[in-house]
Every structure is written in structure tokens, then in C-alpha cells.
Amino acid sequence: MTAVAKAFVSLLLLVGLWIEYSHLRSGDVDEFVTFLPALYIFGVLAVGVFRDATRERWYQVALWVGMTVWGVVEYLFGGGWWELALVAVGLMMLGSVGYEYLQTRE
């Protein structure tokens, strides 16, 4: 990956950590909990970019599980159609990764 991508992902992770810290410090538990999956996604993204593993199956599974969990958590905390769409896309992409795995295994 390029240095620009690594810098962007690093900045994204740092901003995410700062946001989560500010939620924790303010005592806003709902916001802290709903942002945890996003922080997980930022971490997975950083690991994938820095290890140049964005095409690896483990990375794709970790990313789409995170997106699905994020959608479920947001929906449970009062979300609507957007969050359900996020869950649906995450599940479809997990299915796609699983299907690709089954096809290459044979």
C-alpha cells in the first residue's frame, strides 16, 4: 500500500480512538457502545493496510463481520432502514466470501 493510504488509515484510527475516548470521558455509555464496532472496523482496516492483506480471506471476513455487527448494534440502539441495509450488505458479502472459499477449495 502507498504511504498516503497508510497515513489516511492511521489518521482514521486515531480519530476513532479520540472519539471513543471522548465518549468514555463524558460518560455517554450508549454512544461509547455504538461506536465500538466502528472502532473495530478502523482497526481491521489499519491491520489490513499495514500488512498489505486487504485481499486475504481473513481480512475480508473480519471486515464484513464488523460491518454486520455495526449495523446490528446501531439498529438495536434506535436505527432504521440504513442500519438494516448495512446488516444485509455485510451478510451478503460474508456469503460471497464463503462461496468463493467453497469454490476454490474444490
OpenMM code with the backbone's topology and positions (N, CA, C; nanometers):
from openmm import Vec3, app, unit

residues = "MET THR ALA VAL ALA LYS ALA PHE VAL SER LEU LEU LEU LEU VAL GLY LEU TRP ILE GLU TYR SER HIS LEU ARG SER GLY ASP VAL ASP GLU PHE VAL THR PHE LEU PRO ALA LEU TYR ILE PHE GLY VAL LEU ALA VAL GLY VAL PHE ARG ASP ALA THR ARG GLU ARG TRP TYR GLN VAL ALA LEU TRP VAL GLY MET THR VAL TRP GLY VAL VAL GLU TYR LEU PHE GLY GLY GLY TRP TRP GLU LEU ALA LEU VAL ALA VAL GLY LEU MET MET LEU GLY SER VAL GLY TYR GLU TYR LEU GLN THR ARG GLU".split()
positions = [
    Vec3(0.0836, -0.1182, 0.0000),
    Vec3(0.0000, 0.0000, 0.0000),
    Vec3(0.0878, 0.1243, 0.0000),
    Vec3(0.0298, 0.2307, -0.0481),
    Vec3(0.1049, 0.3543, -0.0564),
    Vec3(0.1127, 0.4233, 0.0792),
    Vec3(0.2045, 0.5152, 0.0869),
    Vec3(0.2211, 0.5913, 0.2109),
    Vec3(0.0975, 0.6764, 0.2385),
    Vec3(0.0316, 0.7242, 0.1345),
    Vec3(-0.0891, 0.8055, 0.1523),
    Vec3(-0.2005, 0.7217, 0.2153),
    Vec3(-0.2175, 0.5994, 0.1680),
    Vec3(-0.3200, 0.5110, 0.2251),
    Vec3(-0.2885, 0.4801, 0.3705),
    Vec3(-0.1644, 0.4537, 0.4006),
    Vec3(-0.1258, 0.4244, 0.5386),
    Vec3(-0.1462, 0.5455, 0.6289),
    Vec3(-0.1147, 0.6640, 0.5779),
    Vec3(-0.1355, 0.7850, 0.6568),
    Vec3(-0.2844, 0.8085, 0.6809),
    Vec3(-0.3668, 0.7880, 0.5778),
    Vec3(-0.5107, 0.8080, 0.5920),
    Vec3(-0.5697, 0.7105, 0.6931),
    Vec3(-0.5324, 0.5836, 0.6840),
    Vec3(-0.5843, 0.4833, 0.7765),
    Vec3(-0.5373, 0.5114, 0.9189),
    Vec3(-0.4137, 0.5550, 0.9335),
    Vec3(-0.3630, 0.5902, 1.0660),
    Vec3(-0.4418, 0.7061, 1.1250),
    Vec3(-0.4686, 0.8067, 1.0436),
    Vec3(-0.5471, 0.9213, 1.0891),
    Vec3(-0.6888, 0.8777, 1.1262),
    Vec3(-0.7487, 0.7938, 1.0460),
    Vec3(-0.8827, 0.7427, 1.0733),
    Vec3(-0.8859, 0.6681, 1.2062),
    Vec3(-0.7879, 0.5851, 1.2310),
    Vec3(-0.7818, 0.5108, 1.3567),
    Vec3(-0.7605, 0.6041, 1.4751),
    Vec3(-0.6736, 0.7018, 1.4599),
    Vec3(-0.6504, 0.7969, 1.5694),
    Vec3(-0.7750, 0.8789, 1.6001),
    Vec3(-0.8455, 0.9241, 1.4970),
    Vec3(-0.9694, 0.9992, 1.5181),
    Vec3(-1.0728, 0.9099, 1.5860),
    Vec3(-1.0826, 0.7849, 1.5432),
    Vec3(-1.1750, 0.6914, 1.6065),
    Vec3(-1.1431, 0.6697, 1.7535),
    Vec3(-1.0154, 0.6538, 1.7847),
    Vec3(-0.9754, 0.6378, 1.9245),
    Vec3(-1.0083, 0.7623, 2.0063),
    Vec3(-0.9857, 0.8790, 1.9475),
    Vec3(-1.0169, 1.0040, 2.0168),
    Vec3(-1.1679, 1.0166, 2.0424),
    Vec3(-1.2486, 0.9826, 1.9436),
    Vec3(-1.3938, 0.9886, 1.9598),
    Vec3(-1.4383, 0.8927, 2.0699),
    Vec3(-1.3854, 0.7714, 2.0693),
    Vec3(-1.4240, 0.6736, 2.1709),
    Vec3(-1.3799, 0.7198, 2.3093),
    Vec3(-1.2614, 0.7775, 2.3181),
    Vec3(-1.2136, 0.8315, 2.4452),
    Vec3(-1.3054, 0.9433, 2.4951),
    Vec3(-1.3485, 1.0293, 2.4047),
    Vec3(-1.4360, 1.1392, 2.4459),
    Vec3(-1.5722, 1.0876, 2.4920),
    Vec3(-1.6225, 0.9798, 2.4290),
    Vec3(-1.7475, 0.9190, 2.4761),
    Vec3(-1.7296, 0.8599, 2.6156),
    Vec3(-1.6181, 0.7940, 2.6361),
    Vec3(-1.5897, 0.7331, 2.7657),
    Vec3(-1.5746, 0.8402, 2.8734),
    Vec3(-1.5051, 0.9448, 2.8399),
    Vec3(-1.4797, 1.0525, 2.9363),
    Vec3(-1.6073, 1.1275, 2.9731),
    Vec3(-1.6968, 1.1446, 2.8759),
    Vec3(-1.8216, 1.2164, 2.9030),
    Vec3(-1.9241, 1.1294, 2.9735),
    Vec3(-1.9004, 0.9993, 2.9790),
    Vec3(-1.9926, 0.9095, 3.0458),
    Vec3(-2.1120, 0.8700, 2.9600),
    Vec3(-2.1047, 0.8967, 2.8302),
    Vec3(-2.2131, 0.8636, 2.7391),
    Vec3(-2.1972, 0.7174, 2.6958),
    Vec3(-2.2554, 0.6280, 2.7739),
    Vec3(-2.2366, 0.4845, 2.7536),
    Vec3(-2.2978, 0.4381, 2.6216),
    Vec3(-2.4155, 0.4891, 2.5866),
    Vec3(-2.4793, 0.4478, 2.4610),
    Vec3(-2.3916, 0.4809, 2.3407),
    Vec3(-2.3384, 0.6008, 2.3362),
    Vec3(-2.2509, 0.6402, 2.2251),
    Vec3(-2.1215, 0.5603, 2.2256),
    Vec3(-2.0697, 0.5316, 2.3446),
    Vec3(-1.9481, 0.4515, 2.3558),
    Vec3(-1.9706, 0.3118, 2.2971),
    Vec3(-2.0812, 0.2493, 2.3343),
    Vec3(-2.1110, 0.1139, 2.2888),
    Vec3(-2.1382, 0.1121, 2.1385),
    Vec3(-2.2151, 0.2076, 2.0878),
    Vec3(-2.2488, 0.2061, 1.9452),
    Vec3(-2.1293, 0.2377, 1.8564),
    Vec3(-2.0273, 0.3025, 1.9115),
    Vec3(-1.9098, 0.3347, 1.8305),
    Vec3(-1.8039, 0.2244, 1.8341),
    Vec3(-1.8140, 0.1306, 1.9262),
    Vec3(-1.7150, 0.0226, 1.9354),
    Vec3(-1.7004, -0.0571, 1.8059),
    Vec3(-1.8103, -0.0967, 1.7396),
    Vec3(-1.7918, -0.1691, 1.6128),
    Vec3(-1.7207, -0.0857, 1.5057),
    Vec3(-1.7468, 0.0437, 1.5029),
    Vec3(-1.6772, 0.1300, 1.4073),
    Vec3(-1.5279, 0.1328, 1.4377),
    Vec3(-1.4938, 0.1399, 1.5645),
    Vec3(-1.3533, 0.1386, 1.6037),
    Vec3(-1.2876, 0.0054, 1.5662),
    Vec3(-1.3619, -0.1041, 1.5810),
    Vec3(-1.3130, -0.2349, 1.5388),
    Vec3(-1.2844, -0.2350, 1.3886),
    Vec3(-1.3765, -0.1786, 1.3102),
    Vec3(-1.3583, -0.1724, 1.1654),
    Vec3(-1.2349, -0.0904, 1.1301),
    Vec3(-1.2160, 0.0230, 1.1979),
    Vec3(-1.0971, 0.1056, 1.1738),
    Vec3(-0.9701, 0.0264, 1.2047),
    Vec3(-0.9727, -0.0516, 1.3132),
    Vec3(-0.8564, -0.1330, 1.3494),
    Vec3(-0.8286, -0.2410, 1.2466),
    Vec3(-0.9339, -0.3093, 1.2006),
    Vec3(-0.9176, -0.4121, 1.0969),
    Vec3(-0.8626, -0.3494, 0.9697),
    Vec3(-0.9160, -0.2348, 0.9343),
    Vec3(-0.8690, -0.1645, 0.8150),
    Vec3(-0.7204, -0.1302, 0.8276),
    Vec3(-0.6805, -0.0816, 0.9437),
    Vec3(-0.5393, -0.0470, 0.9648),
    Vec3(-0.4499, -0.1706, 0.9540),
    Vec3(-0.4910, -0.2794, 1.0164),
    Vec3(-0.4108, -0.4021, 1.0095),
    Vec3(-0.4008, -0.4498, 0.8650),
    Vec3(-0.5119, -0.4480, 0.7941),
    Vec3(-0.5116, -0.4929, 0.6547),
    Vec3(-0.4231, -0.4079, 0.5654),
    Vec3(-0.4280, -0.2771, 0.5853),
    Vec3(-0.3470, -0.1876, 0.5017),
    Vec3(-0.1993, -0.1992, 0.5366),
    Vec3(-0.1667, -0.2014, 0.6652),
    Vec3(-0.0260, -0.2064, 0.7036),
    Vec3(0.0383, -0.3422, 0.6758),
    Vec3(-0.0412, -0.4489, 0.6755),
    Vec3(0.0126, -0.5813, 0.6439),
    Vec3(-0.0060, -0.6162, 0.4968),
    Vec3(-0.0629, -0.5225, 0.4214),
    Vec3(-0.0910, -0.5418, 0.2791),
    Vec3(-0.1713, -0.6710, 0.2587),
    Vec3(-0.2778, -0.6823, 0.3374),
    Vec3(-0.3558, -0.8058, 0.3380),
    Vec3(-0.5017, -0.7826, 0.3002),
    Vec3(-0.5314, -0.6751, 0.2302),
    Vec3(-0.6711, -0.6435, 0.2014),
    Vec3(-0.7366, -0.7432, 0.1066),
    Vec3(-0.6599, -0.8248, 0.0397),
    Vec3(-0.7179, -0.9275, -0.0478),
    Vec3(-0.7220, -1.0653, 0.0188),
    Vec3(-0.6760, -1.0733, 0.1409),
    Vec3(-0.6755, -1.2003, 0.2135),
    Vec3(-0.8159, -1.2318, 0.2656),
    Vec3(-0.8472, -1.3591, 0.2713),
    Vec3(-0.9808, -1.4018, 0.3155),
    Vec3(-1.0075, -1.3633, 0.4607),
    Vec3(-0.9098, -1.3803, 0.5498),
    Vec3(-0.9303, -1.3477, 0.6905),
    Vec3(-0.9652, -1.2006, 0.7077),
    Vec3(-0.9009, -1.1157, 0.6279),
    Vec3(-0.9278, -0.9725, 0.6353),
    Vec3(-1.0709, -0.9428, 0.5914),
    Vec3(-1.1125, -1.0027, 0.4802),
    Vec3(-1.2464, -0.9784, 0.4288),
    Vec3(-1.3523, -1.0261, 0.5275),
    Vec3(-1.3318, -1.1423, 0.5876),
    Vec3(-1.4267, -1.1927, 0.6866),
    Vec3(-1.4318, -1.0985, 0.8071),
    Vec3(-1.3163, -1.0577, 0.8563),
    Vec3(-1.3126, -0.9680, 0.9720),
    Vec3(-1.3811, -0.8351, 0.9416),
    Vec3(-1.3593, -0.7820, 0.8229),
    Vec3(-1.4204, -0.6541, 0.7851),
    Vec3(-1.5716, -0.6663, 0.7746),
    Vec3(-1.6205, -0.7701, 0.7074),
    Vec3(-1.7653, -0.7832, 0.6874),
    Vec3(-1.8373, -0.8253, 0.8141),
    Vec3(-1.7721, -0.9009, 0.9008),
    Vec3(-1.8324, -0.9297, 1.0318),
    Vec3(-1.8464, -0.7994, 1.1101),
    Vec3(-1.7445, -0.7169, 1.1048),
    Vec3(-1.7516, -0.5876, 1.1726),
    Vec3(-1.8624, -0.4989, 1.1196),
    Vec3(-1.8772, -0.4951, 0.9879),
    Vec3(-1.9840, -0.4141, 0.9288),
    Vec3(-2.1218, -0.4671, 0.9708),
    Vec3(-2.1370, -0.5982, 0.9726),
    Vec3(-2.2646, -0.6580, 1.0123),
    Vec3(-2.2954, -0.6278, 1.1587),
    Vec3(-2.1983, -0.6455, 1.2441),
    Vec3(-2.2179, -0.6174, 1.3869),
    Vec3(-2.2481, -0.4699, 1.4083),
    Vec3(-2.1795, -0.3834, 1.3361),
    Vec3(-2.2046, -0.2395, 1.3476),
    Vec3(-2.3500, -0.2086, 1.3129),
    Vec3(-2.3991, -0.2654, 1.2044),
    Vec3(-2.5381, -0.2437, 1.1656),
    Vec3(-2.6360, -0.2947, 1.2697),
    Vec3(-2.6089, -0.4135, 1.3254),
    Vec3(-2.6976, -0.4703, 1.4279),
    Vec3(-2.6988, -0.3820, 1.5522),
    Vec3(-2.5816, -0.3398, 1.5985),
    Vec3(-2.5731, -0.2561, 1.7178),
    Vec3(-2.6449, -0.1233, 1.6948),
    Vec3(-2.6201, -0.0602, 1.5813),
    Vec3(-2.6870, 0.0666, 1.5515),
    Vec3(-2.8381, 0.0488, 1.5441),
    Vec3(-2.8832, -0.0619, 1.4854),
    Vec3(-3.0270, -0.0869, 1.4760),
    Vec3(-3.0877, -0.1068, 1.6146),
    Vec3(-3.0192, -0.1816, 1.6993),
    Vec3(-3.0700, -0.2055, 1.8341),
    Vec3(-3.0756, -0.0781, 1.9176),
    Vec3(-2.9912, 0.0185, 1.8885),
    Vec3(-2.9907, 0.1442, 1.9616),
    Vec3(-3.0748, 0.2511, 1.8914),
    Vec3(-3.1731, 0.2072, 1.8130),
    Vec3(-3.2683, 0.3021, 1.7567),
    Vec3(-3.2489, 0.3341, 1.6103),
    Vec3(-3.1856, 0.2480, 1.5381),
    Vec3(-3.1629, 0.2728, 1.3963),
    Vec3(-3.2857, 0.2409, 1.3117),
    Vec3(-3.2684, 0.2562, 1.1830),
    Vec3(-3.3778, 0.2332, 1.0904),
    Vec3(-3.3336, 0.1542, 0.9697),
    Vec3(-3.3809, 0.1969, 0.8526),
    Vec3(-3.3541, 0.1248, 0.7279),
    Vec3(-3.2073, 0.1226, 0.6907),
    Vec3(-3.1348, 0.2294, 0.7138),
    Vec3(-2.9927, 0.2345, 0.6789),
    Vec3(-2.9154, 0.1251, 0.7521),
    Vec3(-2.9449, 0.1075, 0.8795),
    Vec3(-2.8746, 0.0074, 0.9583),
    Vec3(-2.9103, -0.1339, 0.9127),
    Vec3(-3.0365, -0.1556, 0.8779),
    Vec3(-3.0752, -0.2864, 0.8248),
    Vec3(-3.0079, -0.3137, 0.6903),
    Vec3(-2.9921, -0.2102, 0.6101),
    Vec3(-2.9214, -0.2251, 0.4824),
    Vec3(-2.7747, -0.2609, 0.5073),
    Vec3(-2.7152, -0.2003, 0.6086),
    Vec3(-2.5766, -0.2304, 0.6447),
    Vec3(-2.5628, -0.3777, 0.6855),
    Vec3(-2.6581, -0.4270, 0.7625),
    Vec3(-2.6582, -0.5679, 0.8029),
    Vec3(-2.6729, -0.6566, 0.6793),
    Vec3(-2.7651, -0.6224, 0.5915),
    Vec3(-2.7882, -0.7038, 0.4714),
    Vec3(-2.6641, -0.7086, 0.3828),
    Vec3(-2.6004, -0.5953, 0.3615),
    Vec3(-2.4792, -0.5918, 0.2784),
    Vec3(-2.3675, -0.6721, 0.3444),
    Vec3(-2.3511, -0.6568, 0.4750),
    Vec3(-2.2489, -0.7332, 0.5459),
    Vec3(-2.2705, -0.8826, 0.5334),
    Vec3(-2.3952, -0.9254, 0.5491),
    Vec3(-2.4260, -1.0688, 0.5368),
    Vec3(-2.4069, -1.1191, 0.3941),
    Vec3(-2.4454, -1.0370, 0.2963),
    Vec3(-2.4249, -1.0775, 0.1567),
    Vec3(-2.2769, -1.0908, 0.1247),
    Vec3(-2.1966, -0.9983, 0.1729),
    Vec3(-2.0532, -1.0050, 0.1460),
    Vec3(-1.9887, -1.1236, 0.2180),
    Vec3(-2.0353, -1.1537, 0.3395),
    Vec3(-1.9858, -1.2738, 0.4074),
    Vec3(-2.0231, -1.3982, 0.3286),
    Vec3(-2.1447, -1.4008, 0.2772),
    Vec3(-2.1854, -1.5128, 0.1926),
    Vec3(-2.0999, -1.5240, 0.0682),
    Vec3(-2.0655, -1.4106, 0.0101),
    Vec3(-1.9810, -1.4083, -0.1086),
    Vec3(-1.8415, -1.4635, -0.0783),
    Vec3(-1.7850, -1.4225, 0.0338),
    Vec3(-1.6531, -1.4730, 0.0732),
    Vec3(-1.6602, -1.6229, 0.0994),
    Vec3(-1.7674, -1.6680, 0.1653),
    Vec3(-1.7846, -1.8109, 0.1895),
    Vec3(-1.8009, -1.8903, 0.0613),
    Vec3(-1.8781, -1.8368, -0.0322),
    Vec3(-1.8972, -1.9033, -0.1605),
    Vec3(-1.7653, -1.9127, -0.2365),
    Vec3(-1.6896, -1.8045, -0.2363),
    Vec3(-1.5584, -1.8056, -0.3030),
    Vec3(-1.4661, -1.9089, -0.2392),
    Vec3(-1.4724, -1.9189, -0.1082),
    Vec3(-1.3910, -2.0186, -0.0380),
    Vec3(-1.4292, -2.1594, -0.0815),
    Vec3(-1.5586, -2.1850, -0.0873),
    Vec3(-1.6039, -2.3186, -0.1287),
    Vec3(-1.5660, -2.3496, -0.2723),
    Vec3(-1.5671, -2.2491, -0.3585),
    Vec3(-1.5305, -2.2717, -0.4978),
    Vec3(-1.3817, -2.3001, -0.5153),
    Vec3(-1.2977, -2.2331, -0.4385),
    Vec3(-1.1530, -2.2519, -0.4526),
    Vec3(-1.1049, -2.3745, -0.3785),
    Vec3(-1.1841, -2.4257, -0.2865),
    Vec3(-1.1456, -2.5431, -0.2079),
    Vec3(-1.1551, -2.6721, -0.2875),
    Vec3(-1.2399, -2.6743, -0.3860),
    Vec3(-1.2616, -2.7978, -0.4621),
    Vec3(-1.1478, -2.8268, -0.5580),
] * unit.nanometer
topology = app.Topology()
chain = topology.addChain("A")
for resn in residues:
    res = topology.addResidue(resn, chain)
    for name in ("N", "CA", "C"):
        topology.addAtom(name, app.Element.getBySymbol(name[0]), res)
